Amino acid sequence: METHKNSGAVGRALGAGESIEDSALAAKAATPRRFPETIAITCQSGMSSGVAASAATANPHTVLQPPTRRHLLTTAAVAGSLAALGGCEKIISRVTEKLGESVPDSVAVPTGVEIDPAHHLLSRAAYGPWPGDVEHVRSVGESAWIEQQLDPKSIDDSLCTLRARRFEELEQAAGECYEYTKPVLREEMARATLLRAVYSKRQLFEVMVSFWTDHLNVNIEKGDCIYLKPYDDRTVIREHALGNFRDLIRASATSAAMLVYLDGKENTFAKMGDIPNENYGRELLELHTLGVHGGYTQKDVYEAARCLTGWRVRAKFRRGTVFFEPTLHDPGEKFVLGQTIPAGGNEQDVERLLDIVCRHPSTARHIATKLVRRFVSEDEPASLVDRVAEVFKTSNGDIKSLVRTVLSSDEFKQSKGAKFKTPFRFVASALRAVGADTHAHQPLIAYLARMGQGVFQYPTPDGYPDKTSPWLGTLMWRWNLAFSLGANKVPSVTVPWDKLLKATGAQGSDGADKLFRYFAGHDPRPMQSLAMASVSADAPGIILASPSFQRY
């Protein structure tokens, strides 16, 4: 009876013929502004998935609370009123637009020959500006924006959640992804990853997720990795992306996905004379911690591999979960990087090994170099690398402290336009710049594969390269996407060009120049202005395809 009573009340609140957008906004207005309300939507498109999202309140960074019974009752009533809208994705697009994920009435257009500082920060510490982001950074200040981004849990990301969390396959416990086919998992991992990069308010967090995904690369095309990577992404990369480096490496060392990818599950010692599998031990030293020039020897690789014996992945009952098998572990004394690990440590050997490698001075310098390369320049300024490495040591590998040091540095501020976008960053930044509405279906995801950066598909352990030269061979596909976006002809993507042109003031005779300033963050050169004026109808595509947009 109570359920019937509450559901009827919700139905009356919606009103006859009232749209979901109006209902959501009315609920928002009626809710005390100090509390977040939850909008829940159940989508039916071959399967059902529930997604709960908090609409923006007076505090746009409110932490979400678990849905209550009342919220779930609201879900049922609201879902019934949505059928006429023609599908879950259409609903999500309309709701998120009404709740602020849209092009504002007016957008700042940077001026000057140098890239605007706010535009520069958003281009590096985010996947480029969304319409209105430059104004936000200017209003709160760059330092305050960085601090806000370094605390991602304080940022309400519910509108992104509406788009990205509908992929229920990716939220399963370890091993449960075996119930799904590889093509489904491959596409949904790519879609969810791109949608978060485009729509998340926690932009710096998503950038760091990408950084650590490459640092601890797992290729989903090897063995069972495709079934294990979703859990690895949640519990290793995302859990520790802005946490502690040692915790991150520890989580990765015994991740089922990593144990399969680098053959750690095959690293056993059953009897005297058995030789350990060195694959993961080598990459732990060469890629994950000390670096290729970190001062370790082949003997250190061998001893590290001995420390790592005995970690297994279940193949039947509780499939995909990890356990330690003492009878397959080398119990003897080990000697790594000049330090002794006593005999009989069993599963604690991995803890002692990681203490040694994570505290090694070469690890501090290796991670500092990679962070500076990612955020500043391929030619890493030695002065900044030195400072970041010192912060790594004094903070015991606190990732937030490292990122703060890089983004607050003069070297970062002076490096405008020094980097070349990877395909993933190019696609994400283009979609963000135009305020696109998409749910990242195959026609869009296919561009990433054609440009050479399929999500979680880099074959070797070093991850996708963070330099220019490897990406110059697929520029044609970038240009193809740029002109297709400019003409609003990318299947499954809608660009609100009328709104964007009006918001930027790019409707007059100097419209192309204003649009260039908006996309590139600085004034066009005279020759660029002439080129755009001669083909004004194609100006959006020309700008998105230009070096000024592809460099950042």
C-alpha positions as CSV (number, residue, x, y, z in Angstrom):
1,M,0.0,0.0,0.0
2,E,2.8,2.4,0.8
3,T,4.4,1.7,-2.5
4,H,1.2,2.5,-4.3
5,K,0.7,5.6,-2.3
6,N,4.2,7.0,-3.0
7,S,4.1,6.0,-6.7
8,G,0.8,7.9,-7.1
9,A,2.3,10.9,-5.5
10,V,5.2,10.9,-7.9
11,G,2.8,10.5,-10.8
12,R,0.8,13.5,-9.7
13,A,3.9,15.5,-9.2
14,L,4.9,14.8,-12.9
15,G,1.6,16.0,-14.2
16,A,-0.2,15.0,-17.3
17,G,2.0,15.4,-20.4
18,E,4.8,16.8,-18.4
19,S,8.3,16.1,-19.8
20,I,11.1,14.5,-17.9
21,E,13.2,17.7,-18.2
22,D,10.4,19.8,-16.6
23,S,9.9,17.2,-13.9
24,A,13.6,17.1,-13.1
25,L,13.8,20.8,-12.9
26,A,10.7,21.1,-10.8
27,A,12.1,18.5,-8.4
28,K,15.3,20.4,-8.2
29,A,13.5,23.7,-7.4
30,A,11.4,21.9,-4.7
31,T,14.4,20.3,-3.0
32,P,16.2,22.1,-0.1
33,R,19.4,23.4,-1.8
34,R,21.7,22.1,0.9
35,F,20.9,18.5,-0.1
36,P,21.5,16.8,-3.4
37,E,18.5,15.1,-5.0
38,T,18.8,12.0,-7.1
39,I,17.3,11.5,-10.5
40,A,17.1,7.8,-11.4
41,I,16.4,6.6,-14.9
42,T,15.8,3.0,-15.9
43,C,16.6,2.3,-19.5
44,Q,15.1,-0.5,-21.5
45,S,17.0,-1.4,-24.7
46,G,17.5,-5.1,-24.8
47,M,18.4,-5.1,-21.1
48,S,17.7,-2.9,-18.1
49,S,20.3,-0.8,-16.2
50,G,19.7,1.6,-13.5
51,V,21.7,4.9,-13.3
52,A,21.4,7.3,-10.5
53,A,22.6,10.9,-10.7
54,S,22.5,13.9,-8.5
55,A,21.5,17.1,-10.2
56,A,23.5,20.2,-9.6
57,T,22.7,22.1,-6.4
58,A,24.0,25.3,-4.8
59,N,27.2,23.4,-4.2
60,P,28.2,21.9,-7.6
61,H,30.7,19.6,-5.9
62,T,28.4,17.7,-3.6
63,V,29.3,14.1,-2.8
64,L,26.5,11.7,-3.9
65,Q,24.6,9.7,-1.3
66,P,23.3,6.1,-2.0
67,P,19.7,6.1,-3.4
68,T,16.9,5.7,-0.9
69,R,13.7,3.7,-1.3
70,R,11.9,6.9,-2.2
71,H,14.5,7.4,-5.0
72,L,13.8,3.9,-6.4
73,L,10.1,4.5,-6.3
74,T,10.6,7.7,-8.2
75,T,12.6,5.8,-10.7
76,A,9.7,3.5,-11.5
77,A,7.3,6.4,-11.9
78,V,9.6,8.5,-14.0
79,A,10.6,5.7,-16.2
80,G,7.0,5.0,-17.2
81,S,6.6,8.6,-18.4
82,L,9.7,8.4,-20.6
83,A,8.6,5.9,-23.2
84,A,7.4,8.5,-25.7
85,L,10.9,10.1,-25.9
86,G,12.1,7.1,-27.9
87,G,15.0,5.6,-26.0
88,C,17.4,5.9,-23.1
89,E,20.1,7.8,-24.9
90,K,17.7,10.5,-26.1
91,I,16.4,10.9,-22.6
92,I,19.9,11.2,-21.1
93,S,20.9,13.8,-23.7
94,R,17.8,15.9,-23.0
95,V,18.1,15.6,-19.3
96,T,21.8,16.5,-19.1
97,E,21.3,19.4,-21.5
98,K,18.6,20.8,-19.2
99,L,20.8,20.4,-16.2
100,G,23.7,22.3,-17.6
101,E,25.7,20.1,-19.9
102,S,25.2,22.4,-22.9
103,V,26.7,25.4,-24.6
104,P,26.0,28.5,-22.5
105,D,24.5,31.7,-24.0
106,S,27.9,33.4,-24.0
107,V,31.4,31.9,-24.3
108,A,34.7,33.7,-23.7
109,V,36.9,34.0,-26.8
110,P,40.6,34.4,-25.9
111,T,42.6,37.1,-27.7
112,G,46.4,37.7,-28.1
113,V,49.2,36.1,-29.9
114,E,50.0,33.8,-27.0
115,I,47.7,30.9,-25.9
116,D,45.4,32.1,-23.1
117,P,46.7,30.8,-19.7
118,A,43.3,29.3,-18.7
119,H,43.0,27.7,-22.1
120,H,46.5,26.2,-21.7
121,L,45.7,24.8,-18.3
122,L,42.5,23.2,-19.5
123,S,44.3,21.8,-22.6
124,R,46.8,20.0,-20.5
125,A,45.2,19.2,-17.1
126,A,41.9,18.4,-18.8
127,Y,40.9,17.1,-22.2
128,G,40.5,20.7,-23.4
129,P,37.9,23.3,-22.6
130,W,34.2,22.6,-22.7
131,P,32.2,25.7,-23.6
132,G,32.3,28.0,-20.6
133,D,35.3,26.3,-18.9
134,V,37.7,29.1,-19.6
135,E,35.4,31.6,-17.8
136,H,35.2,29.2,-14.9
137,V,39.0,28.9,-14.5
138,R,39.4,32.7,-14.8
139,S,36.7,33.3,-12.1
140,V,38.1,30.8,-9.5
141,G,41.8,31.2,-10.4
142,E,44.1,28.6,-11.8
143,S,45.5,27.5,-8.4
144,A,42.0,27.1,-7.0
145,W,40.9,25.1,-10.1
146,I,43.9,22.8,-9.7
147,E,43.1,22.2,-6.0
148,Q,39.5,21.5,-6.8
149,Q,40.5,19.0,-9.5
150,L,42.9,17.3,-7.1
151,D,40.0,16.4,-4.9
152,P,37.8,14.6,-7.4
153,K,35.4,13.0,-4.9
154,S,34.2,16.5,-3.9
155,I,33.1,17.2,-7.5
156,D,29.6,16.2,-8.5
157,D,30.0,14.1,-11.6
158,S,26.4,12.9,-11.9
159,L,25.8,14.1,-15.5
160,C,28.8,12.1,-16.7
161,T,27.5,9.2,-14.7
162,L,24.3,9.3,-16.6
163,R,26.2,8.6,-19.8
164,A,29.0,6.3,-18.7
165,R,27.6,4.2,-15.9
166,R,25.0,2.5,-18.0
167,F,27.5,-0.1,-19.1
168,E,26.7,-2.6,-16.4
169,E,29.1,-5.2,-17.8
170,L,32.0,-3.0,-16.7
171,E,30.8,-2.8,-13.1
172,Q,30.9,-6.5,-12.4
173,A,33.0,-8.3,-9.7
174,A,36.2,-9.9,-10.7
175,G,35.7,-12.7,-13.2
176,E,32.0,-12.0,-13.9
177,C,32.9,-10.4,-17.3
178,Y,33.4,-13.9,-18.6
179,E,29.6,-14.0,-19.1
180,Y,29.9,-11.4,-21.9
181,T,31.4,-11.7,-25.4
182,K,34.7,-10.1,-26.3
183,P,33.2,-7.7,-28.9
184,V,30.7,-6.4,-26.4
185,L,33.4,-5.8,-23.7
186,R,35.8,-4.2,-26.2
187,E,33.3,-1.7,-27.4
188,E,31.8,-0.9,-24.1
189,M,35.2,-0.3,-22.5
190,A,36.1,2.1,-25.3
191,R,32.7,3.9,-25.1
192,A,32.8,4.3,-21.4
193,T,36.4,5.5,-21.4
194,L,35.8,8.1,-24.1
195,L,32.5,9.3,-22.5
196,R,34.3,9.9,-19.2
197,A,37.0,11.9,-20.9
198,V,34.5,14.1,-22.7
199,Y,31.9,14.6,-20.1
200,S,33.5,14.2,-16.7
201,K,33.8,17.3,-14.4
202,R,36.7,15.4,-12.8
203,Q,38.9,16.2,-15.8
204,L,42.3,16.0,-14.1
205,F,41.4,12.7,-12.6
206,E,40.5,11.3,-16.1
207,V,43.8,12.6,-17.4
208,M,45.7,10.8,-14.7
209,V,43.7,7.7,-15.3
210,S,45.0,7.8,-18.9
211,F,48.5,8.4,-17.6
212,W,48.6,5.4,-15.3
213,T,46.7,3.2,-17.8
214,D,49.7,3.7,-20.2
215,H,52.2,3.4,-17.4
216,L,50.7,0.1,-16.2
217,N,49.6,-1.0,-19.7
218,V,47.5,-4.2,-20.1
219,N,46.6,-5.2,-23.7
220,I,43.1,-6.6,-23.7
221,E,43.9,-8.6,-26.8
222,K,46.1,-11.0,-24.9
223,G,44.5,-14.1,-23.4
224,D,41.8,-13.4,-20.9
225,C,42.9,-9.8,-20.3
226,I,39.7,-8.5,-21.9
227,Y,37.6,-10.2,-19.2
228,L,39.8,-8.9,-16.4
229,K,40.6,-5.3,-17.4
230,P,37.3,-3.8,-16.3
231,Y,38.0,-4.8,-12.7
232,D,41.6,-3.7,-13.1
233,D,40.5,-0.3,-14.4
234,R,38.3,0.2,-11.4
235,T,40.3,-1.2,-8.5
236,V,43.9,-0.4,-9.7
237,I,44.0,2.6,-12.0
238,R,40.9,4.6,-10.9
239,E,41.2,3.7,-7.2
240,H,44.8,5.0,-7.0
241,A,45.1,7.5,-9.9
242,L,45.5,10.4,-7.5
243,G,46.6,8.4,-4.4
244,N,49.9,6.9,-3.4
245,F,52.3,5.5,-5.9
246,R,53.4,2.5,-3.8
247,D,49.7,1.6,-3.3
248,L,49.1,1.8,-7.0
249,I,52.0,-0.5,-7.8
250,R,51.0,-2.9,-5.1
251,A,47.4,-3.1,-6.5
252,S,48.8,-3.7,-10.0
253,A,51.4,-6.3,-9.0
254,T,48.6,-8.8,-8.0
255,S,45.9,-7.6,-10.4
256,A,44.5,-10.6,-12.3
257,A,44.8,-8.6,-15.6
258,M,48.5,-7.9,-15.0
259,L,49.2,-11.4,-13.8
260,V,47.8,-12.7,-17.1
261,Y,49.3,-10.0,-19.4
262,L,52.8,-10.3,-18.1
263,D,52.7,-14.0,-17.2
264,G,52.9,-13.5,-13.5
265,K,50.4,-16.4,-13.0
266,E,52.9,-18.7,-14.7
267,N,55.7,-17.6,-12.3
268,T,56.0,-20.7,-10.0
269,F,58.6,-22.5,-8.0
270,A,57.5,-26.1,-7.4
271,K,60.9,-27.8,-6.9
272,M,64.6,-27.0,-6.6
273,G,66.0,-26.0,-10.0
274,D,62.8,-24.3,-11.2
275,I,63.5,-21.1,-13.1
276,P,61.1,-18.2,-12.4
277,N,59.3,-16.4,-15.2
278,E,60.9,-13.0,-15.4
279,N,58.4,-11.1,-17.5
280,Y,56.6,-9.1,-14.9
281,G,59.7,-8.8,-12.7
282,R,61.6,-7.2,-15.6
283,E,58.8,-4.8,-16.4
284,L,58.3,-3.9,-12.8
285,L,61.9,-2.6,-12.7
286,E,62.2,-1.4,-16.3
287,L,58.8,0.3,-16.8
288,H,56.9,0.6,-13.6
289,T,59.5,1.8,-11.1
290,L,63.2,2.4,-11.7
291,G,63.2,2.9,-15.5
292,V,65.3,1.4,-18.2
293,H,68.4,3.4,-17.0
294,G,67.6,2.9,-13.3
295,G,70.7,1.0,-12.4
296,Y,69.3,-2.5,-11.9
297,T,71.0,-5.6,-13.3
298,Q,69.9,-8.9,-14.7
299,K,70.5,-10.4,-11.3
300,D,68.0,-8.0,-9.8
301,V,65.4,-9.0,-12.4
302,Y,65.9,-12.7,-11.5
303,E,65.7,-12.0,-7.8
304,A,62.6,-9.8,-8.2
305,A,61.0,-12.7,-10.2
306,R,61.7,-15.1,-7.3
307,C,60.0,-12.7,-4.9
308,L,56.9,-12.8,-7.1
309,T,56.5,-16.6,-7.4
310,G,53.2,-18.2,-6.3
311,W,50.6,-15.6,-7.3
312,R,47.8,-17.4,-9.2
313,V,44.5,-16.6,-10.9
314,R,41.6,-18.9,-10.3
315,A,40.3,-20.6,-13.5
316,K,37.2,-22.3,-12.3
317,F,35.5,-21.6,-9.0
318,R,35.6,-17.8,-8.3
319,R,37.2,-17.5,-11.8
320,G,39.3,-14.4,-12.3
321,T,40.2,-13.9,-8.6
322,V,43.8,-13.9,-7.3
323,F,45.3,-16.0,-4.6
324,F,48.7,-16.9,-3.2
325,E,49.9,-20.5,-3.3
326,P,52.7,-21.0,-0.8
327,T,53.7,-24.4,-2.3
328,L,54.6,-22.6,-5.6
329,H,56.6,-19.8,-4.0
330,D,60.4,-19.7,-3.8
331,P,61.0,-19.7,0.0
332,G,64.7,-18.9,-0.1
333,E,66.6,-15.7,0.7
334,K,66.6,-13.0,-2.1
335,F,69.0,-10.2,-2.7
336,V,67.5,-7.2,-4.7
337,L,69.2,-3.9,-5.4
338,G,71.7,-4.4,-2.7
339,Q,69.2,-5.3,0.0
340,T,68.4,-8.7,1.5
341,I,65.0,-10.2,1.7
342,P,65.1,-13.0,4.4
343,A,64.0,-16.5,3.6
344,G,60.5,-17.7,4.6
345,G,58.7,-14.5,3.7
346,N,56.1,-16.2,1.5
347,E,53.5,-13.7,0.3
348,Q,55.2,-10.9,2.2
349,D,58.1,-11.1,-0.2
350,V,56.1,-8.9,-2.6
351,E,55.7,-6.3,0.0
352,R,59.4,-6.1,0.8
353,L,60.2,-6.1,-2.9
354,L,57.9,-3.2,-3.6
355,D,59.2,-1.2,-0.6
356,I,62.7,-1.5,-2.1
357,V,61.8,-0.5,-5.7
358,C,59.3,2.2,-4.8
359,R,61.8,3.9,-2.5
360,H,64.7,3.7,-4.9
361,P,65.9,7.1,-6.1
362,S,65.7,6.0,-9.7
363,T,62.0,5.4,-9.3
364,A,61.5,9.0,-8.1
365,R,63.3,10.3,-11.1
366,H,61.6,7.9,-13.6
367,I,58.1,8.9,-12.5
368,A,59.0,12.6,-12.3
369,T,60.3,12.4,-15.9
370,K,57.2,10.7,-17.2
371,L,54.9,13.2,-15.5
372,V,56.8,16.2,-16.8
373,R,56.8,14.7,-20.3
374,R,53.0,14.2,-20.1
375,F,52.2,17.6,-18.9
376,V,55.0,19.9,-20.1
377,S,57.2,18.8,-23.0
378,E,58.8,15.9,-24.8
379,D,62.1,17.5,-23.9
380,E,61.6,17.4,-20.2
381,P,63.1,20.4,-18.4
382,A,65.8,19.0,-16.0
383,S,65.1,21.6,-13.4
384,L,61.4,20.6,-13.1
385,V,62.2,16.9,-13.2
386,D,64.6,17.4,-10.3
387,R,62.0,19.2,-8.2
388,V,59.3,16.7,-8.9
389,A,61.6,13.8,-8.0
390,E,62.4,15.5,-4.7
391,V,58.7,15.9,-4.0
392,F,58.3,12.2,-4.8
393,K,60.9,11.3,-2.1
394,T,59.7,13.7,0.6
395,S,56.0,12.8,0.1
396,N,56.6,9.1,-0.1
397,G,55.1,9.0,-3.6
398,D,52.0,11.1,-3.0
399,I,50.6,11.5,-6.6
400,K,48.6,14.7,-5.8
401,S,51.8,16.4,-4.6
402,L,53.6,15.5,-7.8
403,V,50.9,16.7,-10.1
404,R,50.5,19.9,-8.1
405,T,54.2,20.6,-8.4
406,V,54.1,20.1,-12.2
407,L,51.0,22.2,-12.9
408,S,52.1,25.1,-10.6
409,S,55.5,25.3,-12.2
410,D,56.8,28.1,-14.4
411,E,58.0,25.4,-16.8
412,F,54.4,24.3,-17.3
413,K,53.1,27.8,-17.8
414,Q,55.8,28.6,-20.3
415,S,55.2,25.4,-22.4
416,K,52.2,26.5,-24.3
417,G,51.6,24.7,-27.6
418,A,54.7,22.5,-27.1
419,K,52.9,19.2,-27.2
420,F,51.1,17.2,-30.0
421,K,47.8,15.5,-29.2
422,T,47.5,11.8,-29.2
423,P,44.5,10.5,-31.2
424,F,42.5,9.9,-28.0
425,R,43.1,13.4,-26.8
426,F,42.4,14.9,-30.2
427,V,39.0,13.2,-30.4
428,A,38.0,14.0,-26.8
429,S,39.2,17.6,-27.0
430,A,37.3,18.2,-30.3
431,L,34.1,16.8,-28.9
432,R,34.5,18.9,-25.8
433,A,35.3,22.1,-27.8
434,V,32.2,21.9,-29.9
435,G,30.0,20.9,-26.9
436,A,29.0,17.7,-28.7
437,D,26.2,15.3,-27.7
438,T,27.2,11.7,-28.2
439,H,27.0,8.3,-26.6
440,A,30.1,7.2,-28.4
441,H,28.8,4.4,-30.7
442,Q,30.9,2.4,-33.1
443,P,31.1,5.1,-35.9
444,L,32.9,7.4,-33.4
445,I,35.0,4.7,-31.6
446,A,36.2,3.5,-35.0
447,Y,38.1,6.8,-35.5
448,L,40.3,5.9,-32.6
449,A,41.2,2.5,-34.1
450,R,41.9,4.1,-37.5
451,M,44.1,6.7,-35.8
452,G,46.0,3.9,-34.1
453,Q,44.9,4.3,-30.5
454,G,42.2,1.7,-29.7
455,V,41.4,1.8,-26.1
456,F,43.4,-0.7,-24.0
457,Q,44.9,-2.2,-27.1
458,Y,48.5,-1.2,-27.2
459,P,50.4,-4.5,-27.6
460,T,53.6,-3.9,-25.6
461,P,54.0,-3.2,-21.9
462,D,55.3,0.4,-22.3
463,G,51.8,1.8,-23.2
464,Y,50.9,4.3,-25.9
465,P,53.8,6.7,-26.7
466,D,53.7,10.2,-25.4
467,K,55.7,11.7,-28.2
468,T,54.8,13.3,-31.6
469,S,56.5,11.1,-34.2
470,P,54.5,7.9,-33.7
471,W,51.2,9.7,-34.4
472,L,52.1,11.5,-37.7
473,G,51.2,8.6,-39.9
474,T,47.4,8.8,-39.3
475,L,46.7,12.5,-39.8
476,M,44.3,11.9,-42.6
477,W,41.8,10.3,-40.2
478,R,42.1,13.3,-37.9
479,W,41.3,15.6,-40.8
480,N,38.4,13.4,-41.8
481,L,37.0,13.6,-38.3
482,A,37.6,17.3,-38.1
483,F,35.7,18.1,-41.3
484,S,32.9,15.7,-40.5
485,L,32.4,17.4,-37.1
486,G,32.5,20.7,-38.8
487,A,29.7,19.6,-41.1
488,N,27.8,17.8,-38.3
489,K,28.1,14.5,-40.2
490,V,29.7,12.1,-37.7
491,P,27.1,9.4,-37.1
492,S,26.0,9.2,-33.4
493,V,27.4,12.7,-32.7
494,T,25.4,15.9,-32.7
495,V,27.1,19.3,-32.7
496,P,25.1,22.4,-31.6
497,W,26.8,24.6,-34.1
498,D,24.0,27.3,-34.1
499,K,24.4,27.7,-30.3
500,L,28.2,27.7,-30.4
501,L,28.4,30.2,-33.2
502,K,26.0,32.5,-31.4
503,A,27.7,32.1,-28.0
504,T,31.2,32.9,-29.5
505,G,29.9,35.7,-31.6
506,A,31.2,33.9,-34.7
507,Q,28.3,34.8,-36.9
508,G,29.6,38.1,-38.4
509,S,32.2,38.9,-41.0
510,D,35.0,38.1,-38.6
511,G,33.3,34.9,-37.4
512,A,36.0,32.6,-38.6
513,D,38.6,34.5,-36.6
514,K,36.5,34.4,-33.5
515,L,36.0,30.7,-33.9
516,F,39.7,30.2,-34.3
517,R,40.4,32.1,-31.1
518,Y,37.9,30.0,-29.3
519,F,39.3,26.7,-30.5
520,A,43.0,27.5,-30.4
521,G,43.1,29.9,-27.5
522,H,44.9,32.7,-29.4
523,D,44.7,35.0,-32.4
524,P,45.1,33.5,-35.9
525,R,48.0,34.6,-38.0
526,P,47.2,36.8,-41.0
527,M,47.6,33.9,-43.5
528,Q,45.3,31.7,-41.4
529,S,42.6,34.5,-41.4
530,L,42.9,34.7,-45.2
531,A,42.6,31.0,-45.6
532,M,39.5,30.7,-43.4
533,A,37.8,33.7,-45.0
534,S,38.1,32.1,-48.5
535,V,36.3,29.0,-47.4
536,S,34.2,30.3,-44.6
537,A,31.7,27.4,-44.8
538,D,34.4,24.9,-44.0
539,A,36.1,27.1,-41.4
540,P,35.1,24.9,-38.4
541,G,36.6,21.8,-40.0
542,I,39.7,23.7,-41.1
543,I,40.3,25.0,-37.6
544,L,39.8,21.6,-35.9
545,A,42.2,20.0,-38.5
546,S,44.8,22.7,-38.1
547,P,48.1,22.4,-36.3
548,S,46.9,25.1,-33.9
549,F,44.2,22.8,-32.6
550,Q,46.3,19.6,-32.8
551,R,49.1,21.1,-30.7
552,Y,48.3,22.0,-27.1
